[in-house]
């Protein structure tokens, strides 16, 4: 997991990234972490879940994301901000066709907006 820190308007900002991680893997890594000292947690995830797991529909990914957000809140996060799942333009190895993936992303983002 890559980590970087900066200061913005007198607030410490920590960036963490884990290429290829899924919601489940991130949840396991962050399980038990006390997030009470953070003003907000911003998440961008879901792409790997849609691409790498067979039959991982938007319903399953949304359920996993909401469960992860609830877990973060129960571990002290004051606010969780979830970013829109982004499209990609190439097919991942053993992943869905781009057209199918784009449909899943549109469905997932529409459901999250609800």
RAJO-V409129 format. One record per residue. N is the residue number from 1. RES is the residue in three letters. NEAR is the number of other C-alpha atoms within 12 Angstrom. D_LAST is the distance of its C-alpha to the last C-alpha in Angstrom with 1 decimal. Layout:
N | RES | NEAR | D_LAST
N | RES | NEAR | D_LAST
This chain:
1 | UNK | 14 | 31.2
2 | UNK | 11 | 31.9
3 | UNK | 12 | 31.8
4 | UNK | 12 | 32.4
5 | UNK | 13 | 32.8
6 | UNK | 13 | 33.0
7 | UNK | 11 | 33.3
8 | UNK | 9 | 31.2
9 | UNK | 7 | 32.1
10 | UNK | 7 | 33.9
11 | UNK | 13 | 31.0
12 | UNK | 15 | 31.5
13 | UNK | 19 | 28.8
14 | UNK | 20 | 28.9
15 | UNK | 18 | 27.5
16 | UNK | 20 | 27.4
17 | UNK | 19 | 26.9
18 | UNK | 20 | 27.6
19 | UNK | 17 | 27.9
20 | UNK | 20 | 26.9
21 | UNK | 25 | 25.2
22 | UNK | 28 | 22.5
23 | UNK | 35 | 20.1
24 | UNK | 26 | 22.8
25 | UNK | 21 | 25.6
26 | UNK | 31 | 24.1
27 | UNK | 25 | 23.3
28 | UNK | 15 | 26.9
29 | UNK | 18 | 28.3
30 | UNK | 25 | 26.5
31 | UNK | 21 | 27.1
32 | UNK | 17 | 29.2
33 | UNK | 19 | 28.8
34 | UNK | 17 | 29.0
35 | UNK | 22 | 26.4
36 | UNK | 18 | 27.5
37 | UNK | 17 | 29.3
38 | UNK | 21 | 26.3
39 | UNK | 18 | 24.4
40 | UNK | 23 | 21.3
41 | UNK | 29 | 20.4
42 | UNK | 22 | 18.7
43 | UNK | 27 | 17.6
44 | UNK | 27 | 17.6
45 | UNK | 37 | 17.7
46 | UNK | 42 | 16.7
47 | UNK | 37 | 19.0
48 | UNK | 35 | 21.9
49 | UNK | 35 | 20.1
50 | UNK | 43 | 19.2
51 | UNK | 35 | 22.7
52 | UNK | 24 | 25.1
53 | UNK | 25 | 24.3
54 | UNK | 16 | 25.2
55 | UNK | 17 | 22.6
56 | UNK | 26 | 19.9
57 | UNK | 28 | 16.9
58 | UNK | 33 | 13.3
59 | UNK | 22 | 12.9
60 | UNK | 23 | 15.8
61 | UNK | 34 | 14.8
62 | UNK | 32 | 11.4
63 | UNK | 21 | 13.5
64 | UNK | 26 | 16.1
65 | UNK | 37 | 14.1
66 | UNK | 26 | 12.7
67 | UNK | 18 | 16.3
68 | UNK | 32 | 17.7
69 | UNK | 32 | 15.8
70 | UNK | 20 | 17.0
71 | UNK | 28 | 20.4
72 | UNK | 33 | 20.6
73 | UNK | 26 | 19.8
74 | UNK | 20 | 22.4
75 | UNK | 23 | 24.9
76 | UNK | 23 | 24.8
77 | UNK | 25 | 22.2
78 | UNK | 21 | 21.5
79 | UNK | 22 | 18.3
80 | UNK | 26 | 16.3
81 | UNK | 22 | 14.7
82 | UNK | 23 | 13.0
83 | UNK | 18 | 14.0
84 | UNK | 23 | 12.6
85 | UNK | 32 | 14.4
86 | UNK | 23 | 17.3
87 | UNK | 25 | 19.3
88 | UNK | 22 | 22.9
89 | UNK | 13 | 25.8
90 | UNK | 16 | 28.0
91 | UNK | 19 | 28.0
92 | UNK | 18 | 28.4
93 | UNK | 12 | 31.3
94 | UNK | 14 | 30.5
95 | UNK | 22 | 26.9
96 | UNK | 28 | 25.0
97 | UNK | 19 | 26.1
98 | UNK | 20 | 24.4
99 | UNK | 16 | 23.1
100 | UNK | 22 | 21.5
101 | UNK | 34 | 20.1
102 | UNK | 24 | 18.5
103 | UNK | 21 | 16.9
104 | UNK | 32 | 15.5
105 | UNK | 33 | 14.3
106 | UNK | 22 | 12.5
107 | UNK | 25 | 10.8
108 | UNK | 33 | 10.0
109 | UNK | 27 | 8.7
110 | UNK | 16 | 6.5
111 | UNK | 21 | 5.2
112 | UNK | 22 | 5.3
113 | UNK | 13 | 3.8
114 | UNK | 8 | 0.0
